[in-house]
């Protein structure tokens, strides 16, 4: 599945979420999750190679098993549903719909 890793993570009001290093994109979140330390280290070499394959890129063709791996790592790394929820939706091919008018 082709995933756009340049999609921006947003706050609930629709503004772009930033940290000390800049704007948070799906690619940034995935790379941090794939290369960060967690209690549950899943396939470290594969995680590293996957991070290299998406780092700094926009559209990347990703296998379903790699999408699952990224989702698992994101959930392990990021306690925030704001980040993990958007990233999971984006990895499943959905578009970011963060606005103050979002419906639950």
Biopython code that builds the backbone (N, CA, C, O; Angstrom):
import numpy as np
from Bio.PDB.StructureBuilder import StructureBuilder

atoms = [
    (1, "UNK", "N", (0.852, -1.174, 0.000)),
    (1, "UNK", "CA", (0.000, 0.000, 0.000)),
    (1, "UNK", "C", (0.895, 1.234, 0.000)),
    (1, "UNK", "O", (1.886, 1.294, 0.728)),
    (2, "UNK", "N", (0.541, 2.200, -0.811)),
    (2, "UNK", "CA", (1.302, 3.448, -0.851)),
    (2, "UNK", "C", (0.803, 4.359, 0.266)),
    (2, "UNK", "O", (-0.388, 4.647, 0.386)),
    (3, "UNK", "N", (1.763, 4.803, 1.080)),
    (3, "UNK", "CA", (1.460, 5.664, 2.219)),
    (3, "UNK", "C", (2.182, 6.995, 2.034)),
    (3, "UNK", "O", (3.347, 7.033, 1.639)),
    (4, "UNK", "N", (1.474, 8.085, 2.325)),
    (4, "UNK", "CA", (2.064, 9.422, 2.273)),
    (4, "UNK", "C", (2.600, 9.769, 3.663)),
    (4, "UNK", "O", (1.843, 10.153, 4.555)),
    (5, "UNK", "N", (3.905, 9.629, 3.833)),
    (5, "UNK", "CA", (4.534, 9.879, 5.127)),
    (5, "UNK", "C", (4.755, 11.362, 5.398)),
    (5, "UNK", "O", (5.244, 11.726, 6.467)),
    (6, "UNK", "N", (4.401, 12.220, 4.448)),
    (6, "UNK", "CA", (4.545, 13.661, 4.675)),
    (6, "UNK", "C", (3.296, 14.266, 5.327)),
    (6, "UNK", "O", (3.269, 15.463, 5.613)),
    (7, "UNK", "N", (2.263, 13.447, 5.563)),
    (7, "UNK", "CA", (1.046, 13.954, 6.214)),
    (7, "UNK", "C", (1.385, 14.491, 7.603)),
    (7, "UNK", "O", (2.154, 13.882, 8.346)),
    (8, "UNK", "N", (0.808, 15.623, 7.936)),
    (8, "UNK", "CA", (1.092, 16.271, 9.219)),
    (8, "UNK", "C", (0.149, 15.781, 10.307)),
    (8, "UNK", "O", (-1.043, 15.577, 10.075)),
    (9, "UNK", "N", (0.704, 15.597, 11.495)),
    (9, "UNK", "CA", (-0.085, 15.285, 12.687)),
    (9, "UNK", "C", (-0.631, 16.618, 13.205)),
    (9, "UNK", "O", (0.098, 17.607, 13.287)),
    (10, "UNK", "N", (-1.910, 16.634, 13.551)),
    (10, "UNK", "CA", (-2.539, 17.897, 13.952)),
    (10, "UNK", "C", (-3.169, 17.814, 15.330)),
    (10, "UNK", "O", (-3.480, 16.736, 15.837)),
    (11, "UNK", "N", (-3.346, 18.984, 15.915)),
    (11, "UNK", "CA", (-4.077, 19.104, 17.173)),
    (11, "UNK", "C", (-5.566, 18.963, 16.858)),
    (11, "UNK", "O", (-5.962, 18.940, 15.693)),
    (12, "UNK", "N", (-6.375, 18.871, 17.894)),
    (12, "UNK", "CA", (-7.820, 18.731, 17.680)),
    (12, "UNK", "C", (-8.429, 19.921, 16.952)),
    (12, "UNK", "O", (-9.444, 19.787, 16.268)),
    (13, "UNK", "N", (-7.806, 21.088, 17.101)),
    (13, "UNK", "CA", (-8.350, 22.267, 16.421)),
    (13, "UNK", "C", (-7.902, 22.368, 14.965)),
    (13, "UNK", "O", (-8.251, 23.321, 14.268)),
    (14, "UNK", "N", (-7.125, 21.380, 14.505)),
    (14, "UNK", "CA", (-6.700, 21.349, 13.111)),
    (14, "UNK", "C", (-5.358, 22.004, 12.843)),
    (14, "UNK", "O", (-4.864, 21.948, 11.717)),
    (15, "UNK", "N", (-4.750, 22.630, 13.857)),
    (15, "UNK", "CA", (-3.429, 23.226, 13.658)),
    (15, "UNK", "C", (-2.358, 22.146, 13.749)),
    (15, "UNK", "O", (-2.536, 21.126, 14.414)),
    (16, "UNK", "N", (-1.262, 22.388, 13.078)),
    (16, "UNK", "CA", (-0.178, 21.412, 12.998)),
    (16, "UNK", "C", (0.498, 21.249, 14.359)),
    (16, "UNK", "O", (0.761, 22.225, 15.062)),
    (17, "UNK", "N", (0.767, 20.014, 14.705)),
    (17, "UNK", "CA", (1.445, 19.689, 15.964)),
    (17, "UNK", "C", (2.953, 19.768, 15.743)),
    (17, "UNK", "O", (3.484, 19.167, 14.810)),
    (18, "UNK", "N", (3.629, 20.509, 16.602)),
    (18, "UNK", "CA", (5.077, 20.672, 16.518)),
    (18, "UNK", "C", (5.717, 20.314, 17.844)),
    (18, "UNK", "O", (5.073, 20.354, 18.893)),
    (19, "UNK", "N", (7.006, 19.961, 17.783)),
    (19, "UNK", "CA", (7.786, 19.807, 18.994)),
    (19, "UNK", "C", (9.090, 20.571, 18.798)),
    (19, "UNK", "O", (9.212, 21.348, 17.851)),
    (20, "UNK", "N", (10.060, 20.364, 19.676)),
    (20, "UNK", "CA", (11.315, 21.111, 19.603)),
    (20, "UNK", "C", (12.063, 20.899, 18.291)),
    (20, "UNK", "O", (12.867, 21.741, 17.892)),
    (21, "UNK", "N", (11.805, 19.787, 17.623)),
    (21, "UNK", "CA", (12.510, 19.480, 16.376)),
    (21, "UNK", "C", (11.741, 19.908, 15.136)),
    (21, "UNK", "O", (12.263, 19.794, 14.027)),
    (22, "UNK", "N", (10.524, 20.392, 15.289)),
    (22, "UNK", "CA", (9.759, 20.871, 14.145)),
    (22, "UNK", "C", (8.396, 20.231, 14.029)),
    (22, "UNK", "O", (7.859, 19.686, 14.994)),
    (23, "UNK", "N", (7.844, 20.306, 12.826)),
    (23, "UNK", "CA", (6.510, 19.785, 12.546)),
    (23, "UNK", "C", (6.523, 18.260, 12.611)),
    (23, "UNK", "O", (7.431, 17.608, 12.096)),
    (24, "UNK", "N", (5.500, 17.710, 13.252)),
    (24, "UNK", "CA", (5.378, 16.262, 13.338)),
    (24, "UNK", "C", (4.602, 15.743, 12.136)),
    (24, "UNK", "O", (3.460, 16.135, 11.897)),
    (25, "UNK", "N", (5.236, 14.862, 11.394)),
    (25, "UNK", "CA", (4.593, 14.209, 10.259)),
    (25, "UNK", "C", (4.469, 12.724, 10.570)),
    (25, "UNK", "O", (5.045, 12.228, 11.539)),
    (26, "UNK", "N", (3.717, 12.031, 9.743)),
    (26, "UNK", "CA", (3.607, 10.590, 9.905)),
    (26, "UNK", "C", (4.990, 9.952, 9.812)),
    (26, "UNK", "O", (5.304, 9.038, 10.575)),
    (27, "UNK", "N", (5.810, 10.421, 8.892)),
    (27, "UNK", "CA", (7.157, 9.874, 8.741)),
    (27, "UNK", "C", (8.010, 10.064, 9.983)),
    (27, "UNK", "O", (8.729, 9.151, 10.389)),
    (28, "UNK", "N", (7.938, 11.237, 10.585)),
    (28, "UNK", "CA", (8.695, 11.514, 11.814)),
    (28, "UNK", "C", (8.234, 10.581, 12.930)),
    (28, "UNK", "O", (9.053, 9.981, 13.625)),
    (29, "UNK", "N", (6.922, 10.466, 13.095)),
    (29, "UNK", "CA", (6.363, 9.610, 14.145)),
    (29, "UNK", "C", (6.776, 8.157, 13.925)),
    (29, "UNK", "O", (7.190, 7.480, 14.866)),
    (30, "UNK", "N", (6.664, 7.676, 12.689)),
    (30, "UNK", "CA", (7.025, 6.281, 12.389)),
    (30, "UNK", "C", (8.506, 6.028, 12.625)),
    (30, "UNK", "O", (8.875, 5.015, 13.219)),
    (31, "UNK", "N", (9.353, 6.933, 12.170)),
    (31, "UNK", "CA", (10.795, 6.746, 12.366)),
    (31, "UNK", "C", (11.159, 6.768, 13.845)),
    (31, "UNK", "O", (11.981, 5.966, 14.287)),
    (32, "UNK", "N", (10.565, 7.667, 14.611)),
    (32, "UNK", "CA", (10.828, 7.692, 16.056)),
    (32, "UNK", "C", (10.367, 6.403, 16.715)),
    (32, "UNK", "O", (11.056, 5.854, 17.575)),
    (33, "UNK", "N", (9.203, 5.926, 16.310)),
    (33, "UNK", "CA", (8.672, 4.693, 16.895)),
    (33, "UNK", "C", (9.525, 3.484, 16.519)),
    (33, "UNK", "O", (9.773, 2.610, 17.350)),
    (34, "UNK", "N", (9.966, 3.436, 15.280)),
    (34, "UNK", "CA", (10.750, 2.291, 14.809)),
    (34, "UNK", "C", (12.159, 2.250, 15.388)),
    (34, "UNK", "O", (12.744, 1.174, 15.515)),
    (35, "UNK", "N", (12.707, 3.403, 15.737)),
    (35, "UNK", "CA", (14.089, 3.446, 16.230)),
    (35, "UNK", "C", (14.198, 3.708, 17.727)),
    (35, "UNK", "O", (15.299, 3.693, 18.277)),
    (36, "UNK", "N", (13.078, 3.945, 18.389)),
    (36, "UNK", "CA", (13.100, 4.228, 19.818)),
    (36, "UNK", "C", (13.110, 2.963, 20.661)),
    (36, "UNK", "O", (12.773, 1.878, 20.188)),
    (37, "UNK", "N", (13.501, 3.125, 21.915)),
    (37, "UNK", "CA", (13.510, 2.013, 22.865)),
    (37, "UNK", "C", (12.155, 1.855, 23.526)),
    (37, "UNK", "O", (11.559, 2.825, 23.992)),
    (38, "UNK", "N", (11.681, 0.634, 23.560)),
    (38, "UNK", "CA", (10.465, 0.312, 24.301)),
    (38, "UNK", "C", (10.711, -0.992, 25.035)),
    (38, "UNK", "O", (11.696, -1.685, 24.781)),
    (39, "UNK", "N", (9.815, -1.318, 25.941)),
    (39, "UNK", "CA", (9.912, -2.591, 26.657)),
    (39, "UNK", "C", (9.734, -3.764, 25.702)),
    (39, "UNK", "O", (10.251, -4.856, 25.936)),
    (40, "UNK", "N", (9.009, -3.529, 24.643)),
    (40, "UNK", "CA", (8.676, -4.587, 23.689)),
    (40, "UNK", "C", (9.420, -4.344, 22.367)),
    (40, "UNK", "O", (8.880, -3.730, 21.446)),
    (41, "UNK", "N", (10.646, -4.826, 22.290)),
    (41, "UNK", "CA", (11.441, -4.634, 21.075)),
    (41, "UNK", "C", (11.075, -5.715, 20.069)),
    (41, "UNK", "O", (11.331, -6.898, 20.295)),
    (42, "UNK", "N", (10.475, -5.302, 18.959)),
    (42, "UNK", "CA", (10.041, -6.223, 17.920)),
    (42, "UNK", "C", (10.960, -6.062, 16.716)),
    (42, "UNK", "O", (11.039, -4.979, 16.137)),
    (43, "UNK", "N", (11.646, -7.116, 16.343)),
    (43, "UNK", "CA", (12.473, -7.140, 15.135)),
    (43, "UNK", "C", (13.332, -5.881, 14.994)),
    (43, "UNK", "O", (13.065, -5.063, 14.114)),
    (44, "UNK", "N", (14.347, -5.704, 15.827)),
    (44, "UNK", "CA", (15.112, -4.454, 15.797)),
    (44, "UNK", "C", (15.792, -4.156, 14.455)),
    (44, "UNK", "O", (15.775, -3.007, 14.013)),
    (45, "UNK", "N", (16.386, -5.150, 13.800)),
    (45, "UNK", "CA", (17.048, -4.899, 12.527)),
    (45, "UNK", "C", (16.027, -4.527, 11.450)),
    (45, "UNK", "O", (16.253, -3.604, 10.667)),
    (46, "UNK", "N", (14.924, -5.236, 11.416)),
    (46, "UNK", "CA", (13.867, -4.930, 10.446)),
    (46, "UNK", "C", (13.296, -3.539, 10.707)),
    (46, "UNK", "O", (13.043, -2.784, 9.768)),
    (47, "UNK", "N", (13.091, -3.198, 11.980)),
    (47, "UNK", "CA", (12.568, -1.872, 12.335)),
    (47, "UNK", "C", (13.509, -0.778, 11.853)),
    (47, "UNK", "O", (13.073, 0.241, 11.317)),
    (48, "UNK", "N", (14.799, -1.001, 12.050)),
    (48, "UNK", "CA", (15.798, -0.023, 11.618)),
    (48, "UNK", "C", (15.778, 0.148, 10.099)),
    (48, "UNK", "O", (15.778, 1.273, 9.600)),
    (49, "UNK", "N", (15.762, -0.959, 9.370)),
    (49, "UNK", "CA", (15.756, -0.896, 7.906)),
    (49, "UNK", "C", (14.474, -0.245, 7.374)),
    (49, "UNK", "O", (14.503, 0.493, 6.390)),
    (50, "UNK", "N", (13.367, -0.526, 8.032)),
    (50, "UNK", "CA", (12.097, 0.093, 7.643)),
    (50, "UNK", "C", (12.148, 1.604, 7.874)),
    (50, "UNK", "O", (11.680, 2.379, 7.039)),
    (51, "UNK", "N", (12.713, 2.016, 8.999)),
    (51, "UNK", "CA", (12.867, 3.450, 9.283)),
    (51, "UNK", "C", (13.723, 4.116, 8.205)),
    (51, "UNK", "O", (13.396, 5.209, 7.744)),
    (52, "UNK", "N", (14.809, 3.469, 7.805)),
    (52, "UNK", "CA", (15.656, 4.017, 6.743)),
    (52, "UNK", "C", (14.891, 4.154, 5.429)),
    (52, "UNK", "O", (15.110, 5.104, 4.677)),
    (53, "UNK", "N", (14.003, 3.213, 5.152)),
    (53, "UNK", "CA", (13.276, 3.231, 3.876)),
    (53, "UNK", "C", (12.232, 4.343, 3.800)),
    (53, "UNK", "O", (11.839, 4.736, 2.701)),
    (54, "UNK", "N", (11.775, 4.857, 4.939)),
    (54, "UNK", "CA", (10.763, 5.918, 4.912)),
    (54, "UNK", "C", (11.310, 7.277, 5.323)),
    (54, "UNK", "O", (10.659, 8.295, 5.087)),
    (55, "UNK", "N", (12.488, 7.318, 5.931)),
    (55, "UNK", "CA", (13.043, 8.581, 6.431)),
    (55, "UNK", "C", (13.189, 9.610, 5.306)),
    (55, "UNK", "O", (13.838, 9.357, 4.291)),
    (56, "UNK", "N", (12.574, 10.770, 5.511)),
    (56, "UNK", "CA", (12.704, 11.878, 4.577)),
    (56, "UNK", "C", (11.958, 11.713, 3.263)),
    (56, "UNK", "O", (12.127, 12.526, 2.354)),
    (57, "UNK", "N", (11.150, 10.694, 3.149)),
    (57, "UNK", "CA", (10.430, 10.455, 1.901)),
    (57, "UNK", "C", (8.951, 10.821, 2.065)),
    (57, "UNK", "O", (8.443, 10.911, 3.183)),
    (58, "UNK", "N", (8.280, 11.026, 0.948)),
    (58, "UNK", "CA", (6.843, 11.308, 0.982)),
    (58, "UNK", "C", (6.060, 10.029, 0.782)),
    (58, "UNK", "O", (5.582, 9.440, 1.751)),
    (59, "UNK", "N", (5.922, 9.592, -0.443)),
    (59, "UNK", "CA", (5.122, 8.409, -0.767)),
    (59, "UNK", "C", (6.029, 7.182, -0.801)),
    (59, "UNK", "O", (7.031, 7.154, -1.515)),
    (60, "UNK", "N", (5.660, 6.168, -0.016)),
    (60, "UNK", "CA", (6.430, 4.931, 0.036)),
    (60, "UNK", "C", (5.446, 3.767, -0.035)),
    (60, "UNK", "O", (4.398, 3.789, 0.609)),
    (61, "UNK", "N", (5.791, 2.761, -0.815)),
    (61, "UNK", "CA", (4.987, 1.545, -0.904)),
    (61, "UNK", "C", (5.408, 0.636, 0.252)),
    (61, "UNK", "O", (6.564, 0.220, 0.339)),
    (62, "UNK", "N", (4.456, 0.335, 1.135)),
    (62, "UNK", "CA", (4.750, -0.416, 2.361)),
    (62, "UNK", "C", (3.899, -1.679, 2.404)),
    (62, "UNK", "O", (2.716, -1.656, 2.066)),
    (63, "UNK", "N", (4.516, -2.778, 2.822)),
    (63, "UNK", "CA", (3.803, -4.045, 2.964)),
    (63, "UNK", "C", (2.869, -3.997, 4.169)),
    (63, "UNK", "O", (3.120, -3.267, 5.127)),
    (64, "UNK", "N", (1.802, -4.769, 4.118)),
    (64, "UNK", "CA", (0.813, -4.802, 5.204)),
    (64, "UNK", "C", (1.452, -5.180, 6.533)),
    (64, "UNK", "O", (1.106, -4.606, 7.566)),
    (65, "UNK", "N", (2.377, -6.133, 6.527)),
    (65, "UNK", "CA", (3.025, -6.549, 7.778)),
    (65, "UNK", "C", (3.867, -5.415, 8.364)),
    (65, "UNK", "O", (4.015, -5.319, 9.583)),
    (66, "UNK", "N", (4.422, -4.555, 7.500)),
    (66, "UNK", "CA", (5.207, -3.426, 7.996)),
    (66, "UNK", "C", (4.312, -2.329, 8.563)),
    (66, "UNK", "O", (4.693, -1.637, 9.507)),
    (67, "UNK", "N", (3.128, -2.174, 7.989)),
    (67, "UNK", "CA", (2.156, -1.225, 8.548)),
    (67, "UNK", "C", (1.767, -1.675, 9.950)),
    (67, "UNK", "O", (1.701, -0.859, 10.870)),
    (68, "UNK", "N", (1.511, -2.962, 10.116)),
    (68, "UNK", "CA", (1.168, -3.506, 11.438)),
    (68, "UNK", "C", (2.308, -3.281, 12.422)),
    (68, "UNK", "O", (2.073, -2.881, 13.562)),
    (69, "UNK", "N", (3.538, -3.536, 11.989)),
    (69, "UNK", "CA", (4.701, -3.322, 12.857)),
    (69, "UNK", "C", (4.785, -1.860, 13.291)),
    (69, "UNK", "O", (5.009, -1.575, 14.468)),
    (70, "UNK", "N", (4.608, -0.931, 12.347)),
    (70, "UNK", "CA", (4.671, 0.493, 12.692)),
    (70, "UNK", "C", (3.562, 0.866, 13.670)),
    (70, "UNK", "O", (3.800, 1.616, 14.617)),
    (71, "UNK", "N", (2.357, 0.354, 13.453)),
    (71, "UNK", "CA", (1.254, 0.649, 14.368)),
    (71, "UNK", "C", (1.561, 0.130, 15.764)),
    (71, "UNK", "O", (1.305, 0.828, 16.745)),
    (72, "UNK", "N", (2.105, -1.077, 15.879)),
    (72, "UNK", "CA", (2.449, -1.636, 17.182)),
    (72, "UNK", "C", (3.516, -0.800, 17.878)),
    (72, "UNK", "O", (3.419, -0.532, 19.076)),
    (73, "UNK", "N", (4.526, -0.393, 17.130)),
    (73, "UNK", "CA", (5.606, 0.410, 17.705)),
    (73, "UNK", "C", (5.107, 1.794, 18.116)),
    (73, "UNK", "O", (5.512, 2.313, 19.156)),
    (74, "UNK", "N", (4.237, 2.392, 17.315)),
    (74, "UNK", "CA", (3.697, 3.718, 17.655)),
    (74, "UNK", "C", (2.900, 3.632, 18.952)),
    (74, "UNK", "O", (3.039, 4.491, 19.823)),
    (75, "UNK", "N", (2.075, 2.614, 19.085)),
    (75, "UNK", "CA", (1.281, 2.447, 20.302)),
    (75, "UNK", "C", (2.191, 2.237, 21.505)),
    (75, "UNK", "O", (1.889, 2.723, 22.595)),
    (76, "UNK", "N", (3.305, 1.517, 21.327)),
    (76, "UNK", "CA", (4.254, 1.297, 22.419)),
    (76, "UNK", "C", (4.994, 2.570, 22.804)),
    (76, "UNK", "O", (5.297, 2.782, 23.978)),
    (77, "UNK", "N", (5.287, 3.413, 21.826)),
    (77, "UNK", "CA", (6.114, 4.603, 22.060)),
    (77, "UNK", "C", (5.329, 5.839, 22.485)),
    (77, "UNK", "O", (5.801, 6.621, 23.311)),
    (78, "UNK", "N", (4.138, 6.019, 21.929)),
    (78, "UNK", "CA", (3.399, 7.258, 22.148)),
    (78, "UNK", "C", (2.147, 6.997, 22.964)),
    (78, "UNK", "O", (1.234, 6.300, 22.520)),
    (79, "UNK", "N", (2.113, 7.560, 24.157)),
    (79, "UNK", "CA", (0.960, 7.385, 25.033)),
    (79, "UNK", "C", (-0.222, 8.236, 24.568)),
    (79, "UNK", "O", (-1.354, 8.013, 24.997)),
    (80, "UNK", "N", (0.032, 9.189, 23.710)),
    (80, "UNK", "CA", (-1.003, 10.128, 23.282)),
    (80, "UNK", "C", (-1.912, 9.536, 22.213)),
    (80, "UNK", "O", (-1.441, 9.193, 21.129)),
    (81, "UNK", "N", (-3.215, 9.408, 22.501)),
    (81, "UNK", "CA", (-4.154, 8.974, 21.469)),
    (81, "UNK", "C", (-4.213, 9.961, 20.301)),
    (81, "UNK", "O", (-4.536, 9.574, 19.177)),
    (82, "UNK", "N", (-3.907, 11.215, 20.559)),
    (82, "UNK", "CA", (-3.905, 12.232, 19.513)),
    (82, "UNK", "C", (-2.900, 11.858, 18.416)),
    (82, "UNK", "O", (-3.203, 11.958, 17.227)),
    (83, "UNK", "N", (-1.720, 11.434, 18.822)),
    (83, "UNK", "CA", (-0.678, 11.060, 17.872)),
    (83, "UNK", "C", (-0.912, 9.650, 17.340)),
    (83, "UNK", "O", (-0.947, 9.438, 16.128)),
    (84, "UNK", "N", (-1.069, 8.689, 18.243)),
    (84, "UNK", "CA", (-1.214, 7.282, 17.842)),
    (84, "UNK", "C", (-2.466, 7.063, 17.001)),
    (84, "UNK", "O", (-2.440, 6.288, 16.044)),
    (85, "UNK", "N", (-3.553, 7.731, 17.345)),
    (85, "UNK", "CA", (-4.797, 7.572, 16.598)),
    (85, "UNK", "C", (-4.679, 8.085, 15.175)),
    (85, "UNK", "O", (-5.059, 7.396, 14.228)),
    (86, "UNK", "N", (-4.151, 9.298, 15.021)),
    (86, "UNK", "CA", (-3.994, 9.853, 13.673)),
    (86, "UNK", "C", (-3.030, 9.018, 12.840)),
    (86, "UNK", "O", (-3.289, 8.738, 11.670)),
    (87, "UNK", "N", (-1.914, 8.623, 13.454)),
    (87, "UNK", "CA", (-0.917, 7.836, 12.726)),
    (87, "UNK", "C", (-1.510, 6.511, 12.256)),
    (87, "UNK", "O", (-1.266, 6.085, 11.127)),
    (88, "UNK", "N", (-2.285, 5.863, 13.113)),
    (88, "UNK", "CA", (-2.909, 4.589, 12.731)),
    (88, "UNK", "C", (-3.868, 4.766, 11.565)),
    (88, "UNK", "O", (-3.868, 3.963, 10.632)),
    (89, "UNK", "N", (-4.683, 5.811, 11.612)),
    (89, "UNK", "CA", (-5.622, 6.094, 10.513)),
    (89, "UNK", "C", (-4.856, 6.352, 9.218)),
    (89, "UNK", "O", (-5.223, 5.833, 8.164)),
    (90, "UNK", "N", (-3.800, 7.147, 9.296)),
    (90, "UNK", "CA", (-3.003, 7.454, 8.115)),
    (90, "UNK", "C", (-2.339, 6.206, 7.549)),
    (90, "UNK", "O", (-2.276, 6.032, 6.331)),
    (91, "UNK", "N", (-1.844, 5.337, 8.425)),
    (91, "UNK", "CA", (-1.190, 4.107, 7.973)),
    (91, "UNK", "C", (-2.176, 3.139, 7.327)),
    (91, "UNK", "O", (-1.780, 2.286, 6.533)),
    (92, "UNK", "N", (-3.442, 3.266, 7.660)),
    (92, "UNK", "CA", (-4.466, 2.420, 7.052)),
    (92, "UNK", "C", (-5.002, 3.030, 5.760)),
    (92, "UNK", "O", (-5.953, 2.517, 5.169)),
    (93, "UNK", "N", (-4.388, 4.124, 5.330)),
    (93, "UNK", "CA", (-4.778, 4.743, 4.068)),
    (93, "UNK", "C", (-5.792, 5.852, 4.196)),
    (93, "UNK", "O", (-6.216, 6.421, 3.190)),
    (94, "UNK", "N", (-6.196, 6.176, 5.432)),
    (94, "UNK", "CA", (-7.150, 7.253, 5.647)),
    (94, "UNK", "C", (-6.466, 8.598, 5.637)),
    (94, "UNK", "O", (-5.250, 8.691, 5.802)),
    (95, "UNK", "N", (-7.240, 9.626, 5.446)),
    (95, "UNK", "CA", (-6.719, 10.989, 5.464)),
    (95, "UNK", "C", (-6.912, 11.593, 6.826)),
    (95, "UNK", "O", (-7.833, 11.231, 7.558)),
    (96, "UNK", "N", (-6.031, 12.524, 7.165)),
    (96, "UNK", "CA", (-6.137, 13.242, 8.421)),
    (96, "UNK", "C", (-7.340, 14.164, 8.353)),
    (96, "UNK", "O", (-7.416, 15.018, 7.470)),
    (97, "UNK", "N", (-8.269, 14.006, 9.260)),
    (97, "UNK", "CA", (-9.492, 14.815, 9.264)),
    (97, "UNK", "C", (-9.587, 15.668, 10.530)),
    (97, "UNK", "O", (-10.691, 16.037, 10.932)),
    (98, "UNK", "N", (-8.472, 15.988, 11.162)),
    (98, "UNK", "CA", (-8.479, 16.726, 12.418)),
    (98, "UNK", "C", (-9.001, 18.143, 12.232)),
    (98, "UNK", "O", (-8.381, 18.963, 11.555)),
    (99, "UNK", "N", (-10.134, 18.415, 12.833)),
    (99, "UNK", "CA", (-10.692, 19.763, 12.867)),
    (99, "UNK", "C", (-11.544, 19.863, 14.123)),
    (99, "UNK", "O", (-11.840, 18.854, 14.762)),
    (100, "UNK", "N", (-11.926, 21.047, 14.464)),
    (100, "UNK", "CA", (-12.795, 21.230, 15.613)),
    (100, "UNK", "C", (-14.193, 20.676, 15.345)),
    (100, "UNK", "O", (-14.985, 20.511, 16.273)),
    (101, "UNK", "N", (-14.497, 20.389, 14.076)),
    (101, "UNK", "CA", (-15.802, 19.864, 13.723)),
    (101, "UNK", "C", (-15.800, 18.346, 13.548)),
    (101, "UNK", "O", (-16.780, 17.766, 13.082)),
    (102, "UNK", "N", (-14.688, 17.710, 13.926)),
    (102, "UNK", "CA", (-14.590, 16.246, 13.765)),
    (102, "UNK", "C", (-15.669, 15.545, 14.575)),
    (102, "UNK", "O", (-15.983, 15.952, 15.694)),
    (103, "UNK", "N", (-16.227, 14.501, 14.006)),
    (103, "UNK", "CA", (-17.272, 13.757, 14.680)),
    (103, "UNK", "C", (-16.709, 12.454, 15.212)),
    (103, "UNK", "O", (-15.902, 11.799, 14.553)),
    (104, "UNK", "N", (-17.139, 12.080, 16.412)),
    (104, "UNK", "CA", (-16.663, 10.840, 17.033)),
    (104, "UNK", "C", (-17.654, 9.738, 16.797)),
    (104, "UNK", "O", (-17.440, 8.610, 17.239)),
]
sb = StructureBuilder()
sb.init_structure("model")
sb.init_model(0)
sb.init_chain("A")
sb.init_seg("    ")
for serial, (resi, resn, name, xyz) in enumerate(atoms, 1):
    if name == "N":
        sb.init_residue(resn, " ", resi, " ")
    sb.init_atom(name, np.array(xyz, "f"), 0.0, 1.0, " ", f" {name:<3s}", serial, name[0])
structure = sb.get_structure()
